[in-house]
Amino acid sequence: METRLKQILNEKDMMSKALAEKMGVSLVTVSSLINGKVNNLDTLAKAAECVGVPVWELFIAPEDLETYHKTEEQTDGGTAAVCPHCGNPITIKIEK
C-alpha cells in the first residue's frame, strides 16, 4: 500500500534526499517508505516525526484528511478517530 509520504513531502516542499538525511537513512529506504514497502513501525514513526505529521496520517486518503483533523480539534487534542462506516467521530479515552 502506497503511503501519503510523497504528497506530504510535496506539501512541505521537502525532497526525498532531505528526508533521508534528516532520518539518517538511505534514499532507497525513503523510496521504499513512499512506495509502502517498509513495514517497520519505528521507521514509519521516524519518517512521520521528521515531516511533522502523526503516523496515521501517512495512510489516510487525502479526501478524508480534513475529517480527521476536524475530529482532533473537536476533542481538544485527544485521541480520536472517525468511523469508516458512518463518518461519526469516535473518541477514545485512555484511563490509567
N, CA, C and O atoms as CSV, one atom per row, in Angstrom:
chain,resi,resn,atom,element,x,y,z
A,1,MET,N,N,0.844,-1.185,0.000
A,1,MET,CA,C,0.000,0.000,0.000
A,1,MET,C,C,0.888,1.248,0.000
A,1,MET,O,O,1.723,1.430,0.886
A,2,GLU,N,N,0.699,2.072,-0.975
A,2,GLU,CA,C,1.480,3.300,-1.077
A,2,GLU,C,C,1.063,4.264,0.031
A,2,GLU,O,O,-0.124,4.408,0.325
A,3,THR,N,N,2.029,4.910,0.630
A,3,THR,CA,C,1.729,5.877,1.692
A,3,THR,C,C,1.527,7.263,1.094
A,3,THR,O,O,1.772,7.480,-0.093
A,4,ARG,N,N,1.081,8.194,1.921
A,4,ARG,CA,C,0.911,9.589,1.508
A,4,ARG,C,C,2.212,10.368,1.626
A,4,ARG,O,O,2.227,11.583,1.428
A,5,LEU,N,N,3.290,9.692,1.942
A,5,LEU,CA,C,4.542,10.384,2.228
A,5,LEU,C,C,4.977,11.288,1.080
A,5,LEU,O,O,5.433,12.406,1.321
A,6,LYS,N,N,4.847,10.832,-0.152
A,6,LYS,CA,C,5.254,11.658,-1.290
A,6,LYS,C,C,4.433,12.949,-1.335
A,6,LYS,O,O,4.981,14.026,-1.572
A,7,GLN,N,N,3.128,12.842,-1.111
A,7,GLN,CA,C,2.265,14.022,-1.109
A,7,GLN,C,C,2.642,14.960,0.037
A,7,GLN,O,O,2.688,16.177,-0.138
A,8,ILE,N,N,2.909,14.389,1.204
A,8,ILE,CA,C,3.284,15.205,2.364
A,8,ILE,C,C,4.609,15.929,2.087
A,8,ILE,O,O,4.759,17.105,2.418
A,9,LEU,N,N,5.559,15.224,1.482
A,9,LEU,CA,C,6.834,15.865,1.127
A,9,LEU,C,C,6.601,17.034,0.176
A,9,LEU,O,O,7.209,18.094,0.329
A,10,ASN,N,N,5.722,16.842,-0.806
A,10,ASN,CA,C,5.408,17.928,-1.741
A,10,ASN,C,C,4.758,19.100,-1.019
A,10,ASN,O,O,5.098,20.255,-1.275
A,11,GLU,N,N,3.817,18.806,-0.111
A,11,GLU,CA,C,3.132,19.862,0.644
A,11,GLU,C,C,4.124,20.670,1.479
A,11,GLU,O,O,3.955,21.877,1.654
A,12,LYS,N,N,5.154,20.004,1.991
A,12,LYS,CA,C,6.131,20.660,2.862
A,12,LYS,C,C,7.341,21.159,2.077
A,12,LYS,O,O,8.309,21.649,2.659
A,13,ASP,N,N,7.278,21.030,0.736
A,13,ASP,CA,C,8.368,21.456,-0.140
A,13,ASP,C,C,9.694,20.832,0.309
A,13,ASP,O,O,10.714,21.512,0.423
A,14,MET,N,N,9.649,19.529,0.557
A,14,MET,CA,C,10.811,18.789,1.049
A,14,MET,C,C,11.148,17.676,0.058
A,14,MET,O,O,10.258,16.975,-0.424
A,15,MET,N,N,12.401,17.524,-0.235
A,15,MET,CA,C,12.857,16.485,-1.160
A,15,MET,C,C,13.105,15.181,-0.401
A,15,MET,O,O,13.386,15.190,0.798
A,16,SER,N,N,12.996,14.063,-1.117
A,16,SER,CA,C,13.257,12.744,-0.529
A,16,SER,C,C,14.664,12.679,0.068
A,16,SER,O,O,14.872,12.091,1.129
A,17,LYS,N,N,15.615,13.287,-0.621
A,17,LYS,CA,C,17.002,13.281,-0.146
A,17,LYS,C,C,17.118,13.987,1.207
A,17,LYS,O,O,17.839,13.525,2.092
A,18,ALA,N,N,16.408,15.107,1.364
A,18,ALA,CA,C,16.441,15.835,2.635
A,18,ALA,C,C,15.831,14.994,3.754
A,18,ALA,O,O,16.333,14.992,4.878
A,19,LEU,N,N,14.752,14.283,3.446
A,19,LEU,CA,C,14.138,13.411,4.452
A,19,LEU,C,C,15.098,12.293,4.835
A,19,LEU,O,O,15.233,11.969,6.015
A,20,ALA,N,N,15.761,11.706,3.859
A,20,ALA,CA,C,16.724,10.634,4.135
A,20,ALA,C,C,17.828,11.132,5.066
A,20,ALA,O,O,18.205,10.448,6.018
A,21,GLU,N,N,18.337,12.316,4.784
A,21,GLU,CA,C,19.390,12.892,5.629
A,21,GLU,C,C,18.869,13.162,7.035
A,21,GLU,O,O,19.558,12.882,8.016
A,22,LYS,N,N,17.672,13.700,7.138
A,22,LYS,CA,C,17.085,14.021,8.442
A,22,LYS,C,C,16.831,12.749,9.260
A,22,LYS,O,O,16.995,12.744,10.480
A,23,MET,N,N,16.429,11.672,8.572
A,23,MET,CA,C,16.160,10.406,9.242
A,23,MET,C,C,17.433,9.616,9.517
A,23,MET,O,O,17.448,8.749,10.391
A,24,GLY,N,N,18.508,9.913,8.773
A,24,GLY,CA,C,19.741,9.141,8.912
A,24,GLY,C,C,19.649,7.792,8.211
A,24,GLY,O,O,20.226,6.804,8.666
A,25,VAL,N,N,18.908,7.760,7.087
A,25,VAL,CA,C,18.746,6.527,6.320
A,25,VAL,C,C,19.108,6.802,4.865
A,25,VAL,O,O,19.362,7.943,4.479
A,26,SER,N,N,19.127,5.745,4.070
A,26,SER,CA,C,19.457,5.907,2.654
A,26,SER,C,C,18.248,6.400,1.863
A,26,SER,O,O,17.106,6.303,2.312
A,27,LEU,N,N,18.524,6.922,0.694
A,27,LEU,CA,C,17.470,7.357,-0.216
A,27,LEU,C,C,16.614,6.161,-0.647
A,27,LEU,O,O,15.419,6.310,-0.907
A,28,VAL,N,N,17.220,4.995,-0.722
A,28,VAL,CA,C,16.483,3.770,-1.061
A,28,VAL,C,C,15.429,3.477,0.010
A,28,VAL,O,O,14.315,3.064,-0.311
A,29,THR,N,N,15.780,3.690,1.269
A,29,THR,CA,C,14.822,3.472,2.362
A,29,THR,C,C,13.657,4.435,2.237
A,29,THR,O,O,12.508,4.027,2.403
A,30,VAL,N,N,13.915,5.684,1.953
A,30,VAL,CA,C,12.838,6.670,1.781
A,30,VAL,C,C,11.964,6.287,0.595
A,30,VAL,O,O,10.739,6.382,0.668
A,31,SER,N,N,12.581,5.858,-0.489
A,31,SER,CA,C,11.820,5.411,-1.659
A,31,SER,C,C,10.921,4.234,-1.285
A,31,SER,O,O,9.768,4.169,-1.710
A,32,SER,N,N,11.448,3.311,-0.493
A,32,SER,CA,C,10.652,2.171,-0.039
A,32,SER,C,C,9.502,2.622,0.851
A,32,SER,O,O,8.406,2.066,0.783
A,33,LEU,N,N,9.747,3.619,1.679
A,33,LEU,CA,C,8.685,4.183,2.519
A,33,LEU,C,C,7.573,4.777,1.653
A,33,LEU,O,O,6.390,4.531,1.891
A,34,ILE,N,N,7.961,5.546,0.665
A,34,ILE,CA,C,6.993,6.191,-0.226
A,34,ILE,C,C,6.141,5.150,-0.942
A,34,ILE,O,O,4.940,5.344,-1.130
A,35,ASN,N,N,6.765,4.048,-1.340
A,35,ASN,CA,C,6.063,3.014,-2.086
A,35,ASN,C,C,5.384,1.970,-1.202
A,35,ASN,O,O,4.845,0.984,-1.704
A,36,GLY,N,N,5.410,2.186,0.119
A,36,GLY,CA,C,4.722,1.282,1.029
A,36,GLY,C,C,5.397,-0.058,1.203
A,36,GLY,O,O,4.745,-1.039,1.559
A,37,LYS,N,N,6.690,-0.115,0.960
A,37,LYS,CA,C,7.410,-1.378,1.053
A,37,LYS,C,C,8.148,-1.542,2.384
A,37,LYS,O,O,8.866,-2.523,2.578
A,38,VAL,N,N,7.978,-0.598,3.287
A,38,VAL,CA,C,8.590,-0.696,4.612
A,38,VAL,C,C,7.473,-0.880,5.630
A,38,VAL,O,O,6.575,-0.046,5.746
A,39,ASN,N,N,7.545,-1.987,6.364
A,39,ASN,CA,C,6.515,-2.283,7.366
A,39,ASN,C,C,7.028,-2.104,8.787
A,39,ASN,O,O,6.361,-2.499,9.742
A,40,ASN,N,N,8.202,-1.515,8.931
A,40,ASN,CA,C,8.797,-1.320,10.236
A,40,ASN,C,C,8.191,-0.078,10.887
A,40,ASN,O,O,8.369,1.034,10.391
A,41,LEU,N,N,7.485,-0.265,11.981
A,41,LEU,CA,C,6.791,0.846,12.639
A,41,LEU,C,C,7.752,1.928,13.117
A,41,LEU,O,O,7.431,3.115,13.051
A,42,ASP,N,N,8.924,1.530,13.595
A,42,ASP,CA,C,9.896,2.536,14.057
A,42,ASP,C,C,10.333,3.446,12.905
A,42,ASP,O,O,10.464,4.658,13.079
A,43,THR,N,N,10.556,2.852,11.728
A,43,THR,CA,C,10.973,3.641,10.565
A,43,THR,C,C,9.837,4.548,10.109
A,43,THR,O,O,10.065,5.710,9.774
A,44,LEU,N,N,8.622,4.024,10.093
A,44,LEU,CA,C,7.459,4.840,9.730
A,44,LEU,C,C,7.274,5.987,10.716
A,44,LEU,O,O,7.005,7.120,10.316
A,45,ALA,N,N,7.419,5.690,12.003
A,45,ALA,CA,C,7.263,6.716,13.040
A,45,ALA,C,C,8.337,7.796,12.890
A,45,ALA,O,O,8.052,8.983,13.054
A,46,LYS,N,N,9.551,7.392,12.584
A,46,LYS,CA,C,10.639,8.358,12.407
A,46,LYS,C,C,10.364,9.260,11.200
A,46,LYS,O,O,10.592,10.468,11.255
A,47,ALA,N,N,9.869,8.659,10.108
A,47,ALA,CA,C,9.550,9.457,8.912
A,47,ALA,C,C,8.447,10.462,9.235
A,47,ALA,O,O,8.538,11.635,8.872
A,48,ALA,N,N,7.406,9.993,9.921
A,48,ALA,CA,C,6.296,10.877,10.278
A,48,ALA,C,C,6.787,12.025,11.158
A,48,ALA,O,O,6.403,13.176,10.955
A,49,GLU,N,N,7.625,11.710,12.124
A,49,GLU,CA,C,8.170,12.743,13.015
A,49,GLU,C,C,8.985,13.766,12.222
A,49,GLU,O,O,8.879,14.970,12.459
A,50,CYS,N,N,9.789,13.285,11.289
A,50,CYS,CA,C,10.651,14.181,10.506
A,50,CYS,C,C,9.867,15.110,9.590
A,50,CYS,O,O,10.332,16.207,9.281
A,51,VAL,N,N,8.685,14.687,9.150
A,51,VAL,CA,C,7.875,15.570,8.298
A,51,VAL,C,C,6.790,16.281,9.098
A,51,VAL,O,O,6.036,17.083,8.548
A,52,GLY,N,N,6.710,15.987,10.406
A,52,GLY,CA,C,5.803,16.723,11.288
A,52,GLY,C,C,4.351,16.315,11.225
A,52,GLY,O,O,3.463,17.155,11.366
A,53,VAL,N,N,4.090,15.016,11.010
A,53,VAL,CA,C,2.709,14.527,10.998
A,53,VAL,C,C,2.618,13.282,11.878
A,53,VAL,O,O,3.625,12.606,12.096
A,54,PRO,N,N,1.413,12.967,12.392
A,54,PRO,CA,C,1.259,11.712,13.112
A,54,PRO,C,C,1.360,10.526,12.141
A,54,PRO,O,O,1.069,10.679,10.954
A,55,VAL,N,N,1.764,9.366,12.624
A,55,VAL,CA,C,1.963,8.196,11.769
A,55,VAL,C,C,0.713,7.854,10.972
A,55,VAL,O,O,0.809,7.510,9.794
A,56,TRP,N,N,-0.460,7.943,11.595
A,56,TRP,CA,C,-1.687,7.562,10.895
A,56,TRP,C,C,-1.912,8.400,9.650
A,56,TRP,O,O,-2.571,7.957,8.710
A,57,GLU,N,N,-1.369,9.601,9.641
A,57,GLU,CA,C,-1.593,10.480,8.501
A,57,GLU,C,C,-0.860,9.994,7.242
A,57,GLU,O,O,-1.163,10.440,6.135
A,58,LEU,N,N,0.090,9.092,7.410
A,58,LEU,CA,C,0.780,8.516,6.260
A,58,LEU,C,C,-0.124,7.572,5.469
A,58,LEU,O,O,0.172,7.247,4.319
A,59,PHE,N,N,-1.223,7.132,6.078
A,59,PHE,CA,C,-2.046,6.093,5.473
A,59,PHE,C,C,-3.475,6.504,5.166
A,59,PHE,O,O,-4.248,5.686,4.666
A,60,ILE,N,N,-3.841,7.714,5.441
A,60,ILE,CA,C,-5.223,8.156,5.244
A,60,ILE,C,C,-5.396,8.706,3.829
A,60,ILE,O,O,-4.493,9.334,3.277
A,61,ALA,N,N,-6.546,8.462,3.269
A,61,ALA,CA,C,-6.847,9.005,1.946
A,61,ALA,C,C,-6.905,10.527,2.041
A,61,ALA,O,O,-7.495,11.059,2.982
A,62,PRO,N,N,-6.312,11.228,1.095
A,62,PRO,CA,C,-6.281,12.692,1.154
A,62,PRO,C,C,-7.668,13.319,1.310
A,62,PRO,O,O,-7.812,14.328,2.000
A,63,GLU,N,N,-8.680,12.739,0.684
A,63,GLU,CA,C,-10.029,13.312,0.788
A,63,GLU,C,C,-10.632,13.152,2.188
A,63,GLU,O,O,-11.589,13.848,2.527
A,64,ASP,N,N,-10.084,12.245,3.002
A,64,ASP,CA,C,-10.590,12.042,4.365
A,64,ASP,C,C,-9.802,12.831,5.402
A,64,ASP,O,O,-10.196,12.889,6.567
A,65,LEU,N,N,-8.706,13.432,4.995
A,65,LEU,CA,C,-7.816,14.113,5.924
A,65,LEU,C,C,-8.500,15.231,6.699
A,65,LEU,O,O,-8.298,15.349,7.908
A,66,GLU,N,N,-9.297,16.047,6.038
A,66,GLU,CA,C,-9.970,17.162,6.702
A,66,GLU,C,C,-10.895,16.664,7.810
A,66,GLU,O,O,-10.980,17.282,8.871
A,67,THR,N,N,-11.584,15.558,7.571
A,67,THR,CA,C,-12.484,14.992,8.577
A,67,THR,C,C,-11.707,14.601,9.825
A,67,THR,O,O,-12.162,14.863,10.938
A,68,TYR,N,N,-10.547,13.981,9.660
A,68,TYR,CA,C,-9.742,13.571,10.800
A,68,TYR,C,C,-9.220,14.767,11.575
A,68,TYR,O,O,-9.204,14.744,12.806
A,69,HIS,N,N,-8.791,15.814,10.878
A,69,HIS,CA,C,-8.299,16.999,11.581
A,69,HIS,C,C,-9.424,17.686,12.340
A,69,HIS,O,O,-9.200,18.177,13.446
A,70,LYS,N,N,-10.617,17.735,11.781
A,70,LYS,CA,C,-11.757,18.317,12.500
A,70,LYS,C,C,-12.034,17.527,13.769
A,70,LYS,O,O,-12.347,18.107,14.809
A,71,THR,N,N,-11.921,16.201,13.688
A,71,THR,CA,C,-12.163,15.367,14.853
A,71,THR,C,C,-11.136,15.651,15.935
A,71,THR,O,O,-11.495,15.715,17.110
A,72,GLU,N,N,-9.882,15.823,15.579
A,72,GLU,CA,C,-8.853,16.155,16.555
A,72,GLU,C,C,-9.171,17.481,17.238
A,72,GLU,O,O,-9.018,17.603,18.453
A,73,GLU,N,N,-9.616,18.481,16.462
A,73,GLU,CA,C,-9.950,19.779,17.034
A,73,GLU,C,C,-11.134,19.671,17.983
A,73,GLU,O,O,-11.153,20.331,19.022
A,74,GLN,N,N,-12.117,18.852,17.644
A,74,GLN,CA,C,-13.307,18.698,18.479
A,74,GLN,C,C,-12.973,18.077,19.827
A,74,GLN,O,O,-13.665,18.324,20.815
A,75,THR,N,N,-11.910,17.269,19.872
A,75,THR,CA,C,-11.563,16.598,21.116
A,75,THR,C,C,-10.430,17.307,21.850
A,75,THR,O,O,-9.834,16.739,22.765
A,76,ASP,N,N,-10.130,18.537,21.458
A,76,ASP,CA,C,-9.073,19.327,22.096
A,76,ASP,C,C,-7.756,18.563,22.180
A,76,ASP,O,O,-7.094,18.550,23.217
A,77,GLY,N,N,-7.388,17.923,21.061
A,77,GLY,CA,C,-6.117,17.227,21.007
A,77,GLY,C,C,-6.161,15.827,21.577
A,77,GLY,O,O,-5.121,15.177,21.678
A,78,GLY,N,N,-7.328,15.343,21.953
A,78,GLY,CA,C,-7.455,13.992,22.481
A,78,GLY,C,C,-7.277,12.961,21.393
A,78,GLY,O,O,-7.094,13.296,20.222
A,79,THR,N,N,-7.333,11.707,21.787
A,79,THR,CA,C,-7.203,10.623,20.829
A,79,THR,C,C,-8.564,10.352,20.227
A,79,THR,O,O,-9.502,10.009,20.947
A,80,ALA,N,N,-8.686,10.500,18.927
A,80,ALA,CA,C,-9.979,10.340,18.274
A,80,ALA,C,C,-9.811,9.674,16.928
A,80,ALA,O,O,-8.726,9.642,16.346
A,81,ALA,N,N,-10.922,9.146,16.456
A,81,ALA,CA,C,-10.959,8.529,15.132
A,81,ALA,C,C,-12.334,8.806,14.551
A,81,ALA,O,O,-13.226,9.309,15.234
A,82,VAL,N,N,-12.489,8.471,13.288
A,82,VAL,CA,C,-13.772,8.627,12.620
A,82,VAL,C,C,-14.221,7.258,12.143
A,82,VAL,O,O,-13.439,6.521,11.541
A,83,CYS,N,N,-15.461,6.915,12.404
A,83,CYS,CA,C,-15.998,5.638,11.970
A,83,CYS,C,C,-15.956,5.564,10.449
A,83,CYS,O,O,-16.474,6.452,9.771
A,84,PRO,N,N,-15.339,4.508,9.903
A,84,PRO,CA,C,-15.248,4.411,8.447
A,84,PRO,C,C,-16.593,4.107,7.791
A,84,PRO,O,O,-16.732,4.253,6.577
A,85,HIS,N,N,-17.577,3.690,8.570
A,85,HIS,CA,C,-18.885,3.348,8.020
A,85,HIS,C,C,-19.849,4.525,8.002
A,85,HIS,O,O,-20.511,4.780,6.996
A,86,CYS,N,N,-19.926,5.249,9.132
A,86,CYS,CA,C,-20.919,6.325,9.222
A,86,CYS,C,C,-20.300,7.720,9.235
A,86,CYS,O,O,-21.002,8.708,9.018
A,87,GLY,N,N,-18.985,7.814,9.488
A,87,GLY,CA,C,-18.321,9.107,9.493
A,87,GLY,C,C,-18.418,9.869,10.800
A,87,GLY,O,O,-17.915,10.987,10.904
A,88,ASN,N,N,-19.061,9.275,11.804
A,88,ASN,CA,C,-19.167,9.938,13.102
A,88,ASN,C,C,-17.857,9.832,13.870
A,88,ASN,O,O,-17.143,8.837,13.748
A,89,PRO,N,N,-17.538,10.859,14.665
A,89,PRO,CA,C,-16.305,10.801,15.448
A,89,PRO,C,C,-16.390,9.746,16.538
A,89,PRO,O,O,-17.439,9.544,17.149
A,90,ILE,N,N,-15.280,9.085,16.767
A,90,ILE,CA,C,-15.155,8.114,17.847
A,90,ILE,C,C,-14.064,8.653,18.758
A,90,ILE,O,O,-12.926,8.818,18.321
A,91,THR,N,N,-14.382,8.923,19.990
A,91,THR,CA,C,-13.407,9.420,20.941
A,91,THR,C,C,-12.960,8.282,21.827
A,91,THR,O,O,-13.781,7.519,22.336
A,92,ILE,N,N,-11.665,8.169,22.011
A,92,ILE,CA,C,-11.087,7.113,22.825
A,92,ILE,C,C,-10.496,7.757,24.059
A,92,ILE,O,O,-9.605,8.600,23.966
A,93,LYS,N,N,-10.989,7.362,25.204
A,93,LYS,CA,C,-10.470,7.898,26.464
A,93,LYS,C,C,-9.593,6.836,27.091
A,93,LYS,O,O,-10.044,5.715,27.326
A,94,ILE,N,N,-8.347,7.178,27.365
A,94,ILE,CA,C,-7.398,6.242,27.958
A,94,ILE,C,C,-7.276,6.562,29.429
A,94,ILE,O,O,-6.856,7.654,29.810
A,95,GLU,N,N,-7.654,5.585,30.264
A,95,GLU,CA,C,-7.582,5.769,31.708
A,95,GLU,C,C,-6.452,4.939,32.255
A,95,GLU,O,O,-6.161,3.849,31.762
A,96,LYS,N,N,-5.820,5.465,33.277
A,96,LYS,CA,C,-4.703,4.724,33.913
A,96,LYS,C,C,-5.181,4.053,35.159
A,96,LYS,O,O,-4.402,3.384,35.838
